[in-house]
Amino acid sequence: MDTDATVAQALSGRIPSACACPPRLTVRQPEVLDLLCEGLADKAISKRMRISLGTVKAHVGAILKELRVSSRLQAVVSTCR
């Protein structure tokens, strides 16, 4: 398990649903963020949501930009606050 997944799992009891996300995210991006909070990798998110890996990467990039963070871990932690 990678570091992001380990931290996400440790915080899982404190992670709110995507409705605590910034309102500027698209409809699908909070779903992606929820799966990031579960510690899933892009490929697993792609399979779970039945979207292409490229689309997942685009969503993750947009989420990081919107949250003004530079890593998936920071995105997960920032949603816990």
Helices and strands as residue ranges (DSSP letters): H 3-11, G 18-20, H 29-37, H 42-49, H 53-67, H 72-80
